[in-house]
Amino acid sequence: MAEIPDFHGPHFGPPQANHVKLTWYALTDRARWIRVVSHSCECSRTLYELCAAGG
Ligand SMILES: [Zn+2]
C-alpha cells in the first residue's frame, strides 16, 4: 500500500516586526483571469492566497 504523503502546505507565523498592514477592498470584477500563485496550508481556519490577475 502506498504511503500517504504529507499534505501540509506553508503555515503562516506571527507578524514580523517590519510587517505592513494591507488595506482590504470590496470585491470588484476588475480582472478576467485570476491565477493562484501560492496559498497557505488548508489545515488553518484562515486560508491566504497569493493571486495574479490579467486579461
Ligand atoms: Zn497544515
mmCIF file of the protein (N, C-alpha, C, O) and its ligand, coordinates in Angstrom:
data_MODEL
# 
_entry.id   MODEL 
# 
loop_
_entity.id 
_entity.type 
_entity.pdbx_number_of_molecules 
1 polymer     1 
2 non-polymer 1 
# 
_entity_poly.entity_id                      1 
_entity_poly.type                           'polypeptide(L)' 
_entity_poly.nstd_linkage                   no 
_entity_poly.nstd_monomer                   no 
_entity_poly.pdbx_seq_one_letter_code       MAEIPDFHGPHFGPPQANHVKLTWYALTDRARWIRVVSHSCECSRTLYELCAAGG 
_entity_poly.pdbx_seq_one_letter_code_can   MAEIPDFHGPHFGPPQANHVKLTWYALTDRARWIRVVSHSCECSRTLYELCAAGG 
_entity_poly.pdbx_strand_id                 A 
# 
loop_
_entity_poly_seq.entity_id 
_entity_poly_seq.num 
_entity_poly_seq.mon_id 
_entity_poly_seq.hetero 
1 1  MET n 
1 2  ALA n 
1 3  GLU n 
1 4  ILE n 
1 5  PRO n 
1 6  ASP n 
1 7  PHE n 
1 8  HIS n 
1 9  GLY n 
1 10 PRO n 
1 11 HIS n 
1 12 PHE n 
1 13 GLY n 
1 14 PRO n 
1 15 PRO n 
1 16 GLN n 
1 17 ALA n 
1 18 ASN n 
1 19 HIS n 
1 20 VAL n 
1 21 LYS n 
1 22 LEU n 
1 23 THR n 
1 24 TRP n 
1 25 TYR n 
1 26 ALA n 
1 27 LEU n 
1 28 THR n 
1 29 ASP n 
1 30 ARG n 
1 31 ALA n 
1 32 ARG n 
1 33 TRP n 
1 34 ILE n 
1 35 ARG n 
1 36 VAL n 
1 37 VAL n 
1 38 SER n 
1 39 HIS n 
1 40 SER n 
1 41 CYS n 
1 42 GLU n 
1 43 CYS n 
1 44 SER n 
1 45 ARG n 
1 46 THR n 
1 47 LEU n 
1 48 TYR n 
1 49 GLU n 
1 50 LEU n 
1 51 CYS n 
1 52 ALA n 
1 53 ALA n 
1 54 GLY n 
1 55 GLY n 
# 
loop_
_struct_asym.id 
_struct_asym.entity_id 
A 1 
B 2 
# 
loop_
_chem_comp.id 
_chem_comp.type 
_chem_comp.mon_nstd_flag 
ALA 'L-peptide linking' y 
ARG 'L-peptide linking' y 
ASN 'L-peptide linking' y 
ASP 'L-peptide linking' y 
CYS 'L-peptide linking' y 
GLN 'L-peptide linking' y 
GLU 'L-peptide linking' y 
GLY 'peptide linking'   y 
HIS 'L-peptide linking' y 
ILE 'L-peptide linking' y 
LEU 'L-peptide linking' y 
LYS 'L-peptide linking' y 
MET 'L-peptide linking' y 
PHE 'L-peptide linking' y 
PRO 'L-peptide linking' y 
SER 'L-peptide linking' y 
THR 'L-peptide linking' y 
TRP 'L-peptide linking' y 
TYR 'L-peptide linking' y 
VAL 'L-peptide linking' y 
ZN  non-polymer         . 
# 
_pdbx_entity_nonpoly.entity_id   2 
_pdbx_entity_nonpoly.name        ? 
_pdbx_entity_nonpoly.comp_id     ZN 
# 
_pdbx_nonpoly_scheme.asym_id         B 
_pdbx_nonpoly_scheme.entity_id       2 
_pdbx_nonpoly_scheme.mon_id          ZN 
_pdbx_nonpoly_scheme.ndb_seq_num     1 
_pdbx_nonpoly_scheme.pdb_seq_num     101 
_pdbx_nonpoly_scheme.auth_seq_num    101 
_pdbx_nonpoly_scheme.pdb_mon_id      ZN 
_pdbx_nonpoly_scheme.auth_mon_id     ZN 
_pdbx_nonpoly_scheme.pdb_strand_id   A 
_pdbx_nonpoly_scheme.pdb_ins_code    . 
# 
loop_
_atom_site.group_PDB 
_atom_site.id 
_atom_site.type_symbol 
_atom_site.label_atom_id 
_atom_site.label_alt_id 
_atom_site.label_comp_id 
_atom_site.label_asym_id 
_atom_site.label_entity_id 
_atom_site.label_seq_id 
_atom_site.pdbx_PDB_ins_code 
_atom_site.Cartn_x 
_atom_site.Cartn_y 
_atom_site.Cartn_z 
_atom_site.occupancy 
_atom_site.B_iso_or_equiv 
_atom_site.pdbx_formal_charge 
_atom_site.auth_seq_id 
_atom_site.auth_comp_id 
_atom_site.auth_asym_id 
_atom_site.auth_atom_id 
_atom_site.pdbx_PDB_model_num 
ATOM   1   N  N  . MET A 1 1  ? 0.843   -1.186 0.000   1.00 0.00 ? 1   MET A N  1 
ATOM   2   C  CA . MET A 1 1  ? 0.000   0.000  0.000   1.00 0.00 ? 1   MET A CA 1 
ATOM   3   C  C  . MET A 1 1  ? 0.885   1.245  0.000   1.00 0.00 ? 1   MET A C  1 
ATOM   4   O  O  . MET A 1 1  ? 1.862   1.328  0.744   1.00 0.00 ? 1   MET A O  1 
ATOM   5   N  N  . ALA A 1 2  ? 0.524   2.210  -0.849  1.00 0.00 ? 2   ALA A N  1 
ATOM   6   C  CA . ALA A 1 2  ? 1.323   3.435  -0.946  1.00 0.00 ? 2   ALA A CA 1 
ATOM   7   C  C  . ALA A 1 2  ? 1.140   4.297  0.298   1.00 0.00 ? 2   ALA A C  1 
ATOM   8   O  O  . ALA A 1 2  ? 0.044   4.390  0.852   1.00 0.00 ? 2   ALA A O  1 
ATOM   9   N  N  . GLU A 1 3  ? 2.229   4.921  0.722   1.00 0.00 ? 3   GLU A N  1 
ATOM   10  C  CA . GLU A 1 3  ? 2.179   5.806  1.873   1.00 0.00 ? 3   GLU A CA 1 
ATOM   11  C  C  . GLU A 1 3  ? 1.565   7.145  1.460   1.00 0.00 ? 3   GLU A C  1 
ATOM   12  O  O  . GLU A 1 3  ? 1.865   7.667  0.387   1.00 0.00 ? 3   GLU A O  1 
ATOM   13  N  N  . ILE A 1 4  ? 0.709   7.692  2.316   1.00 0.00 ? 4   ILE A N  1 
ATOM   14  C  CA . ILE A 1 4  ? 0.094   8.990  2.022   1.00 0.00 ? 4   ILE A CA 1 
ATOM   15  C  C  . ILE A 1 4  ? 1.115   10.081 2.296   1.00 0.00 ? 4   ILE A C  1 
ATOM   16  O  O  . ILE A 1 4  ? 1.633   10.167 3.410   1.00 0.00 ? 4   ILE A O  1 
ATOM   17  N  N  . PRO A 1 5  ? 1.421   10.926 1.299   1.00 0.00 ? 5   PRO A N  1 
ATOM   18  C  CA . PRO A 1 5  ? 2.411   11.987 1.516   1.00 0.00 ? 5   PRO A CA 1 
ATOM   19  C  C  . PRO A 1 5  ? 1.878   13.057 2.465   1.00 0.00 ? 5   PRO A C  1 
ATOM   20  O  O  . PRO A 1 5  ? 0.670   13.194 2.657   1.00 0.00 ? 5   PRO A O  1 
ATOM   21  N  N  . ASP A 1 6  ? 2.802   13.810 3.052   1.00 0.00 ? 6   ASP A N  1 
ATOM   22  C  CA . ASP A 1 6  ? 2.436   14.915 3.936   1.00 0.00 ? 6   ASP A CA 1 
ATOM   23  C  C  . ASP A 1 6  ? 1.632   15.941 3.130   1.00 0.00 ? 6   ASP A C  1 
ATOM   24  O  O  . ASP A 1 6  ? 2.112   16.438 2.111   1.00 0.00 ? 6   ASP A O  1 
ATOM   25  N  N  . PHE A 1 7  ? 0.437   16.255 3.571   1.00 0.00 ? 7   PHE A N  1 
ATOM   26  C  CA . PHE A 1 7  ? -0.438  17.147 2.807   1.00 0.00 ? 7   PHE A CA 1 
ATOM   27  C  C  . PHE A 1 7  ? -0.315  18.595 3.224   1.00 0.00 ? 7   PHE A C  1 
ATOM   28  O  O  . PHE A 1 7  ? -0.987  19.446 2.642   1.00 0.00 ? 7   PHE A O  1 
ATOM   29  N  N  . HIS A 1 8  ? 0.506   18.914 4.198   1.00 0.00 ? 8   HIS A N  1 
ATOM   30  C  CA . HIS A 1 8  ? 0.580   20.290 4.682   1.00 0.00 ? 8   HIS A CA 1 
ATOM   31  C  C  . HIS A 1 8  ? 1.336   21.194 3.715   1.00 0.00 ? 8   HIS A C  1 
ATOM   32  O  O  . HIS A 1 8  ? 2.391   20.835 3.192   1.00 0.00 ? 8   HIS A O  1 
ATOM   33  N  N  . GLY A 1 9  ? 0.764   22.379 3.495   1.00 0.00 ? 9   GLY A N  1 
ATOM   34  C  CA . GLY A 1 9  ? 1.426   23.424 2.736   1.00 0.00 ? 9   GLY A CA 1 
ATOM   35  C  C  . GLY A 1 9  ? 2.080   24.383 3.705   1.00 0.00 ? 9   GLY A C  1 
ATOM   36  O  O  . GLY A 1 9  ? 2.212   24.069 4.888   1.00 0.00 ? 9   GLY A O  1 
ATOM   37  N  N  . PRO A 1 10 ? 2.496   25.549 3.229   1.00 0.00 ? 10  PRO A N  1 
ATOM   38  C  CA . PRO A 1 10 ? 3.140   26.518 4.122   1.00 0.00 ? 10  PRO A CA 1 
ATOM   39  C  C  . PRO A 1 10 ? 2.188   27.021 5.198   1.00 0.00 ? 10  PRO A C  1 
ATOM   40  O  O  . PRO A 1 10 ? 1.027   27.319 4.917   1.00 0.00 ? 10  PRO A O  1 
ATOM   41  N  N  . HIS A 1 11 ? 2.678   27.116 6.422   1.00 0.00 ? 11  HIS A N  1 
ATOM   42  C  CA . HIS A 1 11 ? 1.917   27.697 7.524   1.00 0.00 ? 11  HIS A CA 1 
ATOM   43  C  C  . HIS A 1 11 ? 2.430   29.103 7.777   1.00 0.00 ? 11  HIS A C  1 
ATOM   44  O  O  . HIS A 1 11 ? 3.634   29.347 7.698   1.00 0.00 ? 11  HIS A O  1 
ATOM   45  N  N  . PHE A 1 12 ? 1.529   30.033 8.081   1.00 0.00 ? 12  PHE A N  1 
ATOM   46  C  CA . PHE A 1 12 ? 1.970   31.398 8.363   1.00 0.00 ? 12  PHE A CA 1 
ATOM   47  C  C  . PHE A 1 12 ? 2.222   31.540 9.853   1.00 0.00 ? 12  PHE A C  1 
ATOM   48  O  O  . PHE A 1 12 ? 1.546   30.918 10.672  1.00 0.00 ? 12  PHE A O  1 
ATOM   49  N  N  . GLY A 1 13 ? 3.205   32.368 10.194  1.00 0.00 ? 13  GLY A N  1 
ATOM   50  C  CA . GLY A 1 13 ? 3.566   32.579 11.578  1.00 0.00 ? 13  GLY A CA 1 
ATOM   51  C  C  . GLY A 1 13 ? 3.062   33.916 12.082  1.00 0.00 ? 13  GLY A C  1 
ATOM   52  O  O  . GLY A 1 13 ? 2.266   34.568 11.408  1.00 0.00 ? 13  GLY A O  1 
ATOM   53  N  N  . PRO A 1 14 ? 3.510   34.334 13.253  1.00 0.00 ? 14  PRO A N  1 
ATOM   54  C  CA . PRO A 1 14 ? 3.099   35.640 13.783  1.00 0.00 ? 14  PRO A CA 1 
ATOM   55  C  C  . PRO A 1 14 ? 3.677   36.754 12.917  1.00 0.00 ? 14  PRO A C  1 
ATOM   56  O  O  . PRO A 1 14 ? 4.670   36.547 12.220  1.00 0.00 ? 14  PRO A O  1 
ATOM   57  N  N  . PRO A 1 15 ? 3.050   37.953 12.958  1.00 0.00 ? 15  PRO A N  1 
ATOM   58  C  CA . PRO A 1 15 ? 3.551   39.066 12.141  1.00 0.00 ? 15  PRO A CA 1 
ATOM   59  C  C  . PRO A 1 15 ? 5.006   39.386 12.489  1.00 0.00 ? 15  PRO A C  1 
ATOM   60  O  O  . PRO A 1 15 ? 5.411   39.305 13.649  1.00 0.00 ? 15  PRO A O  1 
ATOM   61  N  N  . GLN A 1 16 ? 5.777   39.748 11.474  1.00 0.00 ? 16  GLN A N  1 
ATOM   62  C  CA . GLN A 1 16 ? 7.167   40.132 11.689  1.00 0.00 ? 16  GLN A CA 1 
ATOM   63  C  C  . GLN A 1 16 ? 7.228   41.596 12.089  1.00 0.00 ? 16  GLN A C  1 
ATOM   64  O  O  . GLN A 1 16 ? 6.272   42.342 11.875  1.00 0.00 ? 16  GLN A O  1 
ATOM   65  N  N  . ALA A 1 17 ? 8.332   42.006 12.660  1.00 0.00 ? 17  ALA A N  1 
ATOM   66  C  CA . ALA A 1 17 ? 8.482   43.370 13.172  1.00 0.00 ? 17  ALA A CA 1 
ATOM   67  C  C  . ALA A 1 17 ? 8.288   44.419 12.080  1.00 0.00 ? 17  ALA A C  1 
ATOM   68  O  O  . ALA A 1 17 ? 7.778   45.504 12.357  1.00 0.00 ? 17  ALA A O  1 
ATOM   69  N  N  . ASN A 1 18 ? 8.681   44.119 10.855  1.00 0.00 ? 18  ASN A N  1 
ATOM   70  C  CA . ASN A 1 18 ? 8.593   45.107 9.767   1.00 0.00 ? 18  ASN A CA 1 
ATOM   71  C  C  . ASN A 1 18 ? 7.396   44.846 8.854   1.00 0.00 ? 18  ASN A C  1 
ATOM   72  O  O  . ASN A 1 18 ? 7.420   45.221 7.681   1.00 0.00 ? 18  ASN A O  1 
ATOM   73  N  N  . HIS A 1 19 ? 6.354   44.211 9.377   1.00 0.00 ? 19  HIS A N  1 
ATOM   74  C  CA . HIS A 1 19 ? 5.207   43.874 8.534   1.00 0.00 ? 19  HIS A CA 1 
ATOM   75  C  C  . HIS A 1 19 ? 4.438   45.134 8.116   1.00 0.00 ? 19  HIS A C  1 
ATOM   76  O  O  . HIS A 1 19 ? 4.519   46.173 8.773   1.00 0.00 ? 19  HIS A O  1 
ATOM   77  N  N  . VAL A 1 20 ? 3.706   45.022 7.032   1.00 0.00 ? 20  VAL A N  1 
ATOM   78  C  CA . VAL A 1 20 ? 2.883   46.112 6.508   1.00 0.00 ? 20  VAL A CA 1 
ATOM   79  C  C  . VAL A 1 20 ? 1.441   45.646 6.507   1.00 0.00 ? 20  VAL A C  1 
ATOM   80  O  O  . VAL A 1 20 ? 1.138   44.575 5.980   1.00 0.00 ? 20  VAL A O  1 
ATOM   81  N  N  . LYS A 1 21 ? 0.545   46.434 7.088   1.00 0.00 ? 21  LYS A N  1 
ATOM   82  C  CA . LYS A 1 21 ? -0.870  46.087 7.078   1.00 0.00 ? 21  LYS A CA 1 
ATOM   83  C  C  . LYS A 1 21 ? -1.464  46.375 5.705   1.00 0.00 ? 21  LYS A C  1 
ATOM   84  O  O  . LYS A 1 21 ? -1.260  47.449 5.140   1.00 0.00 ? 21  LYS A O  1 
ATOM   85  N  N  . LEU A 1 22 ? -2.195  45.408 5.182   1.00 0.00 ? 22  LEU A N  1 
ATOM   86  C  CA . LEU A 1 22 ? -2.832  45.572 3.883   1.00 0.00 ? 22  LEU A CA 1 
ATOM   87  C  C  . LEU A 1 22 ? -4.199  46.211 4.045   1.00 0.00 ? 22  LEU A C  1 
ATOM   88  O  O  . LEU A 1 22 ? -4.875  46.023 5.056   1.00 0.00 ? 22  LEU A O  1 
ATOM   89  N  N  . THR A 1 23 ? -4.589  46.959 3.048   1.00 0.00 ? 23  THR A N  1 
ATOM   90  C  CA . THR A 1 23 ? -5.933  47.527 3.006   1.00 0.00 ? 23  THR A CA 1 
ATOM   91  C  C  . THR A 1 23 ? -6.801  46.601 2.165   1.00 0.00 ? 23  THR A C  1 
ATOM   92  O  O  . THR A 1 23 ? -6.489  46.339 1.003   1.00 0.00 ? 23  THR A O  1 
ATOM   93  N  N  . TRP A 1 24 ? -7.878  46.111 2.742   1.00 0.00 ? 24  TRP A N  1 
ATOM   94  C  CA . TRP A 1 24 ? -8.750  45.191 2.033   1.00 0.00 ? 24  TRP A CA 1 
ATOM   95  C  C  . TRP A 1 24 ? -9.920  45.968 1.451   1.00 0.00 ? 24  TRP A C  1 
ATOM   96  O  O  . TRP A 1 24 ? -10.553 46.765 2.144   1.00 0.00 ? 24  TRP A O  1 
ATOM   97  N  N  . TYR A 1 25 ? -10.198 45.737 0.200   1.00 0.00 ? 25  TYR A N  1 
ATOM   98  C  CA . TYR A 1 25 ? -11.285 46.413 -0.506  1.00 0.00 ? 25  TYR A CA 1 
ATOM   99  C  C  . TYR A 1 25 ? -12.402 45.427 -0.817  1.00 0.00 ? 25  TYR A C  1 
ATOM   100 O  O  . TYR A 1 25 ? -12.204 44.212 -0.803  1.00 0.00 ? 25  TYR A O  1 
ATOM   101 N  N  . ALA A 1 26 ? -13.577 45.976 -1.096  1.00 0.00 ? 26  ALA A N  1 
ATOM   102 C  CA . ALA A 1 26 ? -14.698 45.131 -1.510  1.00 0.00 ? 26  ALA A CA 1 
ATOM   103 C  C  . ALA A 1 26 ? -14.364 44.484 -2.850  1.00 0.00 ? 26  ALA A C  1 
ATOM   104 O  O  . ALA A 1 26 ? -13.590 45.024 -3.640  1.00 0.00 ? 26  ALA A O  1 
ATOM   105 N  N  . LEU A 1 27 ? -14.950 43.339 -3.088  1.00 0.00 ? 27  LEU A N  1 
ATOM   106 C  CA . LEU A 1 27 ? -14.694 42.618 -4.328  1.00 0.00 ? 27  LEU A CA 1 
ATOM   107 C  C  . LEU A 1 27 ? -15.141 43.432 -5.534  1.00 0.00 ? 27  LEU A C  1 
ATOM   108 O  O  . LEU A 1 27 ? -16.191 44.075 -5.511  1.00 0.00 ? 27  LEU A O  1 
ATOM   109 N  N  . THR A 1 28 ? -14.338 43.396 -6.578  1.00 0.00 ? 28  THR A N  1 
ATOM   110 C  CA . THR A 1 28 ? -14.710 44.031 -7.833  1.00 0.00 ? 28  THR A CA 1 
ATOM   111 C  C  . THR A 1 28 ? -14.436 43.043 -8.964  1.00 0.00 ? 28  THR A C  1 
ATOM   112 O  O  . THR A 1 28 ? -13.763 42.031 -8.768  1.00 0.00 ? 28  THR A O  1 
ATOM   113 N  N  . ASP A 1 29 ? -14.955 43.343 -10.125 1.00 0.00 ? 29  ASP A N  1 
ATOM   114 C  CA . ASP A 1 29 ? -14.769 42.480 -11.287 1.00 0.00 ? 29  ASP A CA 1 
ATOM   115 C  C  . ASP A 1 29 ? -13.731 43.105 -12.200 1.00 0.00 ? 29  ASP A C  1 
ATOM   116 O  O  . ASP A 1 29 ? -14.009 43.352 -13.374 1.00 0.00 ? 29  ASP A O  1 
ATOM   117 N  N  . ARG A 1 30 ? -12.516 43.369 -11.669 1.00 0.00 ? 30  ARG A N  1 
ATOM   118 C  CA . ARG A 1 30 ? -11.509 44.105 -12.408 1.00 0.00 ? 30  ARG A CA 1 
ATOM   119 C  C  . ARG A 1 30 ? -10.712 43.240 -13.376 1.00 0.00 ? 30  ARG A C  1 
ATOM   120 O  O  . ARG A 1 30 ? -10.219 43.741 -14.387 1.00 0.00 ? 30  ARG A O  1 
ATOM   121 N  N  . ALA A 1 31 ? -10.581 41.974 -13.088 1.00 0.00 ? 31  ALA A N  1 
ATOM   122 C  CA . ALA A 1 31 ? -9.738  41.122 -13.922 1.00 0.00 ? 31  ALA A CA 1 
ATOM   123 C  C  . ALA A 1 31 ? -10.535 39.923 -14.424 1.00 0.00 ? 31  ALA A C  1 
ATOM   124 O  O  . ALA A 1 31 ? -11.349 39.353 -13.699 1.00 0.00 ? 31  ALA A O  1 
ATOM   125 N  N  . ARG A 1 32 ? -10.287 39.555 -15.670 1.00 0.00 ? 32  ARG A N  1 
ATOM   126 C  CA . ARG A 1 32 ? -10.998 38.416 -16.251 1.00 0.00 ? 32  ARG A CA 1 
ATOM   127 C  C  . ARG A 1 32 ? -10.387 37.109 -15.788 1.00 0.00 ? 32  ARG A C  1 
ATOM   128 O  O  . ARG A 1 32 ? -11.096 36.122 -15.588 1.00 0.00 ? 32  ARG A O  1 
ATOM   129 N  N  . TRP A 1 33 ? -9.062  37.098 -15.616 1.00 0.00 ? 33  TRP A N  1 
ATOM   130 C  CA . TRP A 1 33 ? -8.374  35.855 -15.309 1.00 0.00 ? 33  TRP A CA 1 
ATOM   131 C  C  . TRP A 1 33 ? -7.594  36.001 -14.010 1.00 0.00 ? 33  TRP A C  1 
ATOM   132 O  O  . TRP A 1 33 ? -6.793  36.921 -13.850 1.00 0.00 ? 33  TRP A O  1 
ATOM   133 N  N  . ILE A 1 34 ? -7.834  35.108 -13.116 1.00 0.00 ? 34  ILE A N  1 
ATOM   134 C  CA . ILE A 1 34 ? -7.109  35.080 -11.843 1.00 0.00 ? 34  ILE A CA 1 
ATOM   135 C  C  . ILE A 1 34 ? -6.424  33.726 -11.734 1.00 0.00 ? 34  ILE A C  1 
ATOM   136 O  O  . ILE A 1 34 ? -7.030  32.684 -11.982 1.00 0.00 ? 34  ILE A O  1 
ATOM   137 N  N  . ARG A 1 35 ? -5.165  33.760 -11.364 1.00 0.00 ? 35  ARG A N  1 
ATOM   138 C  CA . ARG A 1 35 ? -4.425  32.514 -11.180 1.00 0.00 ? 35  ARG A CA 1 
ATOM   139 C  C  . ARG A 1 35 ? -3.853  32.511 -9.766  1.00 0.00 ? 35  ARG A C  1 
ATOM   140 O  O  . ARG A 1 35 ? -3.234  33.488 -9.345  1.00 0.00 ? 35  ARG A O  1 
ATOM   141 N  N  . VAL A 1 36 ? -4.053  31.432 -9.044  1.00 0.00 ? 36  VAL A N  1 
ATOM   142 C  CA . VAL A 1 36 ? -3.496  31.303 -7.695  1.00 0.00 ? 36  VAL A CA 1 
ATOM   143 C  C  . VAL A 1 36 ? -2.024  30.917 -7.840  1.00 0.00 ? 36  VAL A C  1 
ATOM   144 O  O  . VAL A 1 36 ? -1.694  29.868 -8.393  1.00 0.00 ? 36  VAL A O  1 
ATOM   145 N  N  . VAL A 1 37 ? -1.160  31.775 -7.338  1.00 0.00 ? 37  VAL A N  1 
ATOM   146 C  CA . VAL A 1 37 ? 0.279   31.548 -7.423  1.00 0.00 ? 37  VAL A CA 1 
ATOM   147 C  C  . VAL A 1 37 ? 0.752   30.695 -6.255  1.00 0.00 ? 37  VAL A C  1 
ATOM   148 O  O  . VAL A 1 37 ? 1.581   29.800 -6.417  1.00 0.00 ? 37  VAL A O  1 
ATOM   149 N  N  . SER A 1 38 ? 0.212   30.987 -5.071  1.00 0.00 ? 38  SER A N  1 
ATOM   150 C  CA . SER A 1 38 ? 0.595   30.247 -3.879  1.00 0.00 ? 38  SER A CA 1 
ATOM   151 C  C  . SER A 1 38 ? -0.528  30.383 -2.861  1.00 0.00 ? 38  SER A C  1 
ATOM   152 O  O  . SER A 1 38 ? -1.329  31.314 -2.941  1.00 0.00 ? 38  SER A O  1 
ATOM   153 N  N  . HIS A 1 39 ? -0.590  29.473 -1.919  1.00 0.00 ? 39  HIS A N  1 
ATOM   154 C  CA . HIS A 1 39 ? -1.593  29.573 -0.857  1.00 0.00 ? 39  HIS A CA 1 
ATOM   155 C  C  . HIS A 1 39 ? -1.064  28.931 0.400   1.00 0.00 ? 39  HIS A C  1 
ATOM   156 O  O  . HIS A 1 39 ? -0.191  28.064 0.361   1.00 0.00 ? 39  HIS A O  1 
ATOM   157 N  N  . SER A 1 40 ? -1.622  29.382 1.543   1.00 0.00 ? 40  SER A N  1 
ATOM   158 C  CA . SER A 1 40 ? -1.214  28.806 2.815   1.00 0.00 ? 40  SER A CA 1 
ATOM   159 C  C  . SER A 1 40 ? -1.904  27.462 3.014   1.00 0.00 ? 40  SER A C  1 
ATOM   160 O  O  . SER A 1 40 ? -2.798  27.091 2.253   1.00 0.00 ? 40  SER A O  1 
ATOM   161 N  N  . CYS A 1 41 ? -1.485  26.749 4.029   1.00 0.00 ? 41  CYS A N  1 
ATOM   162 C  CA . CYS A 1 41 ? -1.983  25.394 4.275   1.00 0.00 ? 41  CYS A CA 1 
ATOM   163 C  C  . CYS A 1 41 ? -3.486  25.406 4.562   1.00 0.00 ? 41  CYS A C  1 
ATOM   164 O  O  . CYS A 1 41 ? -4.000  26.305 5.227   1.00 0.00 ? 41  CYS A O  1 
ATOM   165 N  N  . GLU A 1 42 ? -4.154  24.418 4.063   1.00 0.00 ? 42  GLU A N  1 
ATOM   166 C  CA . GLU A 1 42 ? -5.605  24.323 4.213   1.00 0.00 ? 42  GLU A CA 1 
ATOM   167 C  C  . GLU A 1 42 ? -6.029  23.801 5.572   1.00 0.00 ? 42  GLU A C  1 
ATOM   168 O  O  . GLU A 1 42 ? -7.228  23.706 5.833   1.00 0.00 ? 42  GLU A O  1 
ATOM   169 N  N  . CYS A 1 43 ? -5.097  23.459 6.448   1.00 0.00 ? 43  CYS A N  1 
ATOM   170 C  CA . CYS A 1 43 ? -5.484  22.957 7.767   1.00 0.00 ? 43  CYS A CA 1 
ATOM   171 C  C  . CYS A 1 43 ? -5.801  24.109 8.723   1.00 0.00 ? 43  CYS A C  1 
ATOM   172 O  O  . CYS A 1 43 ? -6.323  23.872 9.813   1.00 0.00 ? 43  CYS A O  1 
ATOM   173 N  N  . SER A 1 44 ? -5.494  25.357 8.332   1.00 0.00 ? 44  SER A N  1 
ATOM   174 C  CA . SER A 1 44 ? -5.792  26.508 9.184   1.00 0.00 ? 44  SER A CA 1 
ATOM   175 C  C  . SER A 1 44 ? -7.212  26.988 8.941   1.00 0.00 ? 44  SER A C  1 
ATOM   176 O  O  . SER A 1 44 ? -7.795  26.719 7.891   1.00 0.00 ? 44  SER A O  1 
ATOM   177 N  N  . ARG A 1 45 ? -7.773  27.706 9.923   1.00 0.00 ? 45  ARG A N  1 
ATOM   178 C  CA . ARG A 1 45 ? -9.119  28.249 9.776   1.00 0.00 ? 45  ARG A CA 1 
ATOM   179 C  C  . ARG A 1 45 ? -9.151  29.349 8.733   1.00 0.00 ? 45  ARG A C  1 
ATOM   180 O  O  . ARG A 1 45 ? -10.169 29.550 8.071   1.00 0.00 ? 45  ARG A O  1 
ATOM   181 N  N  . THR A 1 46 ? -8.047  30.063 8.580   1.00 0.00 ? 46  THR A N  1 
ATOM   182 C  CA . THR A 1 46 ? -7.927  31.123 7.577   1.00 0.00 ? 46  THR A CA 1 
ATOM   183 C  C  . THR A 1 46 ? -6.962  30.662 6.503   1.00 0.00 ? 46  THR A C  1 
ATOM   184 O  O  . THR A 1 46 ? -5.856  30.205 6.794   1.00 0.00 ? 46  THR A O  1 
ATOM   185 N  N  . LEU A 1 47 ? -7.389  30.787 5.274   1.00 0.00 ? 47  LEU A N  1 
ATOM   186 C  CA . LEU A 1 47 ? -6.549  30.396 4.131   1.00 0.00 ? 47  LEU A CA 1 
ATOM   187 C  C  . LEU A 1 47 ? -6.206  31.656 3.345   1.00 0.00 ? 47  LEU A C  1 
ATOM   188 O  O  . LEU A 1 47 ? -7.093  32.431 2.988   1.00 0.00 ? 47  LEU A O  1 
ATOM   189 N  N  . TYR A 1 48 ? -4.919  31.858 3.076   1.00 0.00 ? 48  TYR A N  1 
ATOM   190 C  CA . TYR A 1 48 ? -4.473  33.004 2.297   1.00 0.00 ? 48  TYR A CA 1 
ATOM   191 C  C  . TYR A 1 48 ? -4.047  32.535 0.917   1.00 0.00 ? 48  TYR A C  1 
ATOM   192 O  O  . TYR A 1 48 ? -3.400  31.497 0.777   1.00 0.00 ? 48  TYR A O  1 
ATOM   193 N  N  . GLU A 1 49 ? -4.411  33.304 -0.101  1.00 0.00 ? 49  GLU A N  1 
ATOM   194 C  CA . GLU A 1 49 ? -3.997  33.010 -1.467  1.00 0.00 ? 49  GLU A CA 1 
ATOM   195 C  C  . GLU A 1 49 ? -3.270  34.213 -2.038  1.00 0.00 ? 49  GLU A C  1 
ATOM   196 O  O  . GLU A 1 49 ? -3.694  35.355 -1.860  1.00 0.00 ? 49  GLU A O  1 
ATOM   197 N  N  . LEU A 1 50 ? -2.179  33.945 -2.720  1.00 0.00 ? 50  LEU A N  1 
ATOM   198 C  CA . LEU A 1 50 ? -1.482  34.967 -3.494  1.00 0.00 ? 50  LEU A CA 1 
ATOM   199 C  C  . LEU A 1 50 ? -1.907  34.742 -4.929  1.00 0.00 ? 50  LEU A C  1 
ATOM   200 O  O  . LEU A 1 50 ? -1.626  33.690 -5.504  1.00 0.00 ? 50  LEU A O  1 
ATOM   201 N  N  . CYS A 1 51 ? -2.594  35.735 -5.523  1.00 0.00 ? 51  CYS A N  1 
ATOM   202 C  CA . CYS A 1 51 ? -3.161  35.581 -6.862  1.00 0.00 ? 51  CYS A CA 1 
ATOM   203 C  C  . CYS A 1 51 ? -2.523  36.581 -7.820  1.00 0.00 ? 51  CYS A C  1 
ATOM   204 O  O  . CYS A 1 51 ? -2.117  37.676 -7.430  1.00 0.00 ? 51  CYS A O  1 
ATOM   205 N  N  . ALA A 1 52 ? -2.448  36.178 -9.068  1.00 0.00 ? 52  ALA A N  1 
ATOM   206 C  CA . ALA A 1 52 ? -2.022  37.061 -10.145 1.00 0.00 ? 52  ALA A CA 1 
ATOM   207 C  C  . ALA A 1 52 ? -3.218  37.218 -11.074 1.00 0.00 ? 52  ALA A C  1 
ATOM   208 O  O  . ALA A 1 52 ? -3.935  36.256 -11.351 1.00 0.00 ? 52  ALA A O  1 
ATOM   209 N  N  . ALA A 1 53 ? -3.425  38.451 -11.556 1.00 0.00 ? 53  ALA A N  1 
ATOM   210 C  CA . ALA A 1 53 ? -4.570  38.714 -12.424 1.00 0.00 ? 53  ALA A CA 1 
ATOM   211 C  C  . ALA A 1 53 ? -4.092  39.234 -13.762 1.00 0.00 ? 53  ALA A C  1 
ATOM   212 O  O  . ALA A 1 53 ? -3.021  39.834 -13.855 1.00 0.00 ? 53  ALA A O  1 
ATOM   213 N  N  . GLY A 1 54 ? -4.878  39.008 -14.793 1.00 0.00 ? 54  GLY A N  1 
ATOM   214 C  CA . GLY A 1 54 ? -4.544  39.502 -16.112 1.00 0.00 ? 54  GLY A CA 1 
ATOM   215 C  C  . GLY A 1 54 ? -5.775  39.517 -16.985 1.00 0.00 ? 54  GLY A C  1 
ATOM   216 O  O  . GLY A 1 54 ? -6.868  39.151 -16.554 1.00 0.00 ? 54  GLY A O  1 
ATOM   217 N  N  . GLY A 1 55 ? -5.583  39.946 -18.220 1.00 0.00 ? 55  GLY A N  1 
ATOM   218 C  CA . GLY A 1 55 ? -6.690  39.938 -19.166 1.00 0.00 ? 55  GLY A CA 1 
ATOM   219 C  C  . GLY A 1 55 ? -7.427  41.249 -19.223 1.00 0.00 ? 55  GLY A C  1 
ATOM   220 O  O  . GLY A 1 55 ? -8.387  41.385 -19.981 1.00 0.00 ? 55  GLY A O  1 
HETATM 221 ZN ZN . ZN  B 2 .  ? -1.101  22.462 7.707   1.00 0.00 2 101 ZN  A ZN 1 
# 
